Amino acid sequence: MERTEACKKIGEALAAYFEGTPSYCEPYGSGHINDTFLVVADRRYILQRMNHSIFPEPEKLMENILGVTSFIRKKAEEEGKDATRASLVVVLTKDGKAFFKDSIGSYWRVYEFCEGTVSRDRVETSEDFALCGEGFGAFQQMLAEYPAENLSEPIADFHNTPKRYENLMKAVAKDACGRVASVSEEIRFAVAHREFCETLEKAHKEGTLPLRVTHNDTKLNNILFDEQTGAPVCVIDLDTVMPGFSVTDFGDSIRFGANTAAEDEVDLSKVSLDLSLFEAYAEGFLKGCGGRLTEGELALLPEGAIMMTLECGMRFLTDYLEGDTYFRIHRPGHNLDRCRNQFALVADMERKLPEMKSIINRLNK
């Protein structure tokens, strides 16, 4: 295959990694943060231009990724598993670095392509969701002994819910777009949950919720599945790996995957927690964790789901009040619709909290 136009545009980065000219290089995947290319040289690779406006310290980010992926592969070897498929494999530049900075200041990295795997964008069945849980649970199991405190934070206070509440209150006080008067009910909902926002941070300070390596973007399409067996192979998109709580990784999956409606559904009567999907994911997650969670973590898994949903709703509301500058919107009031959706899901989760806890207790026996 002749050299493509994409190869010509990114030749400087390619030259930092590959001898000669790769036979193929084209945009790949559906990600919105980094620019991703499939490269064919002696084998297939993934080349990415990192978005250093969102991740301003790519050096530290790559230190996180190198540390976590090498730890997982070592753990896989110890357990007799295929280490080459247990995690992403970072390819070093010709001069032995984990990333390349080009002449215009862009940062690049390369991964080996994980052959024989597929990704999925949508949860079609409860089995899909259970396998998603198993994949992210295995991520926790493999990294249970990793010193999470050694990781940097690519995005400071990413899942610090009290901080997200403070940001919302600042936006309310400033009222930059004159929208506060129209969202008094949503603001009251957030204020009523002020004390709850402290739940996980308080549990951590009291020693019942340990610091873990967390992924922080636990969507279905961030797991690669074996194209033959359908089993989860490894977790990808590791840019937001940082210290955090296992229950928030669990909770964010429930937030997106067990809602009976789309995240921006305006008919709130359609919004609820699907307990059968909650149970499917919880069963897979606990299986993947392999008994590595503490009793404190197990007890707070349902609260993790509520917390991530509440936090997301507050972030949507904050962005709405600040003029829709962070989340991409497709219609006027889109972020407000999202906020109301998430708050409706919080309310339903709170009604079903005893059932969620009962499910976790039953699965943990």
N, C-alpha and C positions, 0 to 999 in steps of 0.2 A: 504494500500500500504506500502511495506517495505521501510525502510529508504534508499534513493538513495545515490550513490557515491557523487553527488554534495553536499548533506547535510553533509556528513562526512567531506568534504573539508572546509566547511564554518561553522562548528559547533559552533565555538567561537562566531561568530556574531549572529547566531540563538539563542544561549543561552542567549544573552544579551536582547533579545526581547520576547522570547516565553518560556512558561512553558512546560516542556517535549519535546518530539521530534516531529516536524511537520511530517505529513503523506506524504508530497510531497515537493520536492524542485528540480527544474531543470532550466537551462538557458532559458531565455525568451526574445523575441523581436529581433529586427534587429539593435539596436544601436551600435555605434562604439566607444563611449567615455567611458561610464561606463559599468561595468559588471552587468548584470541584471538577476534576478532569480524570478520565480514564486514560492511562498511558500503557501502551504495549511496547516493551523492549525485549529483554530475554524472557520475561514473563509479564503478567499484568500487575499494574500498580494503580494506586489512587494518589493523585497529586492535588494538593489544596493550597489556595492562597488564603491565609488566615485573615479574618476581619479584625484588624487591631484597633478599630474605633470602638468596637464592642468589648474586645479583649486587649486592653492597652499594654499588657505586659506578656507578650507571647513567649518570652524566654522562660518565665516562671510557669506559664501554662504548659509548655513542653516538658519542663522538669517534672511537673505533676504526672503527665501522661507517661513519660518514660519510667518513672518510679512505679506507677500502678501496673502498667502492662508487663514490665519485667518481673514484678512480684507475682502476678497471676500466672505467668508462664512457668516460673520456678515452682509454684504451688502445684500446677498441673502435672509437672514432671514428677514431683514427689508422690502424687496420687495415681501415677500411671496413665495419665490422660494425654491426648495429643496436644502438646504445648503450642504447636504452630497454629492451632485453631482456637486456643483458649482465650486469646485476646488479640487485639490489633498489634501488628508488628511495625514499629517505627523503622524506616530506612534512613540511615545516616547519609549525609552528604559525602562527597569524595574526600573532604578533609575532616571527616569524623564528627560532624555536628548534627544535632537533631532537627535543625531548621536552617533555611537559607534566607538571607536578607538581600534583596536585589538592589540595583542601582537607584531605584526610585523609592526605596524604603518599604516595599511590600515584603511580607514574611510568607515563606512557603514551607511545606512539609510533604513527606511522602510516606505512605503506608503500603505494605504488601497487600494485594487484593486477596481477600479470603475466598478461595475457590470453593465451589460446591455449596454456596449459601445463597439465600434470598432474603429480602426484607419485605415487610408488609406494612401498608399504610393504614389499614382499617381493621378493627376487631369485627370479624364476621360471626364468630361463634364463641360460646363460653370456653370451649377448649382452647381457642386462640388466646383468650385472655388469661387462662390458667398457665399456658406456656410462657406468656409474657411475664407473669408473676414468677414462674420458675427461673427464667433467665435473670431477672433482677435480684431474685433471692440468691441465686448462685454467685452473683457479683458480690453480695454481702458476705457470703460464706468464704469465698476465695480471699477476700480482703479483711477478714475479721481480725487478723493479727497485724495488719499494717498500721504503723503509727500515724494516725490521721492528723495529729497535731503538726506533723512535718510538712503537710501540704499547704500551699498558698491558696488565697481566695481570688480566683480570676475575676469575680464580680463580688465586691464587698457587700456583706449583709443580704445576700441573695434571698435566703429563706429565713431572715430575721423578722418574724411577724410583728413583734413590738415596734421595730423600726419602720415597717411598712405602715403600721397604724399611725405613727408619728408623722410620716410623710403625708398621709391622708389629711390629718388634722391641720398641717401647714397649708395644704392646698385649699382646705375649707376656709381657713383664716384669710388667705390671700384673695381667694375668689377671683382669679385673674380674668376669667371669661364671663363673669356674672351668671354663673350657672347654679350656685349653691341653693338659691331659693327653690329651684325646681327639683331638688333631690333631698329634701329634708327627711323623707322616710328612709332612704338608703343611709344617710348619715346617722340617723337614730339607730339603725340596725348595727352599724359598725361600733358606735359608742356603747351600745348594750353588750358588745362582745369584747370590750377593752380588757377586762380581767382575764377572759379566756385566752386572749392573745399571748399572755405570759406563761401559759401552761407548760409548754415544752422547755422553754428557757429555765423556768423554775425547777422542773424535774431534773434538768441537767445539773443545775447548781446544787441540788440536794443529793446528787449522786445516783439517781434511779434511771437516768437516761444517758448512756455513754455516747461519747463522740465517736463517729464512724466515718469511713470513707463513703461519701455519697455521690451519686451520679447527677441528681438535680434536674434531669430532663427525661423522666422515665416513661416515654411514649413507646408504643408498639414498634414504630419504625426505627427505634434505636437498638434493636436486637436483630442479629443475623440468625436465621434458622437454616438447618440442614435441608437442602432442596429435596432430598430423598426421604428422610424420616420425619421431617417437620420439627425435630427437637431443637431447642435453643442452643446456639453454638457459642456466641460471645456478644458482649455489649459493645456498642460503638458510640460515636459522637461524645468523646470524653472531655470536651472543652470545659464543661462546668463541674468536673470532678473537684471536690473540695471537702474540707471537714464539715460534718453535719450530723443529722439524726436519721437513722434507718426508717423511722416512722414517717418522715416527710417524703422520702422516696416512695414508700408504700402508698402514702396518702395522695400523692400527685397522680399516680396511676389510677387510683379509684376515682379521683376527681374527673379525669378525662374519659375513663373507660366504662364506668358504671352509671353514668348519667343517662337517663332514658331519653334525653333530648340533646340536640346539638348545643354547643357552648353558647351560641348567640340566638337560640330559640326565643321568640318574643312571647309566645303563648306559655306562660309559666305553669299552667295546669298540666303541661306535658313534662315538666321537670321533676324528676324524683330519683332516688337512689334505687338501683336494681339490686336487691339483696342476693339474688342468685349469681349475678356477676361479681358482686363483692365476695361471695363465698368462693367462687371459682378462682379468682385472683389470689385471695388469701391462702387457699389450699396450695396453689402453685408456688407462691412466695415462701411459705413456710417449708415446703418441700425443698426448694432451692437453698434456703438458709441452712438447712441441715442441722438444726438445733443450736445455732450460734447466737440467737437472740436471747437477751436476758428476760427475766420475768417482767421487769419494768418496761422494756420495749414492747413485749407482747401485750401488756395491759394498755399501752397507749397507741396501738395501731389504729383503732377507730378514731381517736382524737387527732391522729396525724391526718386522716382523711378530711375531717372537718376543718382542721387548721389550714391545709393547703387550699381548700375550696374558699374559705373565708379570705385568706391572704390574696388569692387571685382576684376575688371580687373587689377587694379594697384597692388593688393595683389598677383594675379597670376603672374604678370610680375616680381614683386619683388622676389618672390620665385624662379622663373626661373633663374633670375640673380644670386641668392645666392646658386644655386645648387640643387633646388627642395628638400628642407629640411623640409618644413611644410606640404604642401598638398600632399597626396598620388598620385603618378602618375602610369600609366599603359603602357606608351610608351615614348620613347624619344621625348622631345618637347611638352609633354602633357600640361604643365602649359602655355606654349606659345600659344598653340591652344586655351586654355580656355581664355587667355587674349584677343586674337584677336576676339574671339566670343563675349566677353562682350563689347569690344570697338565698335564692329559693331552694337551691340544692343543700345549702348549709342547714336551712330550717328543716328540711326533710331528713337529713342525716341526724340531726339532733332528736327528732321524733323516733328515729330507728336506732338510736345509740344502744339501747339494751339488747336489741337483736344482733347488732354488729358484735358486741362484746360476747354474746352467747355463742356466736359462730366461731370467734377466735378461741374461746375456751374449749369448745368441742373439738376443733381441729388440733389443738395443742395437747390433747390427751394421748 
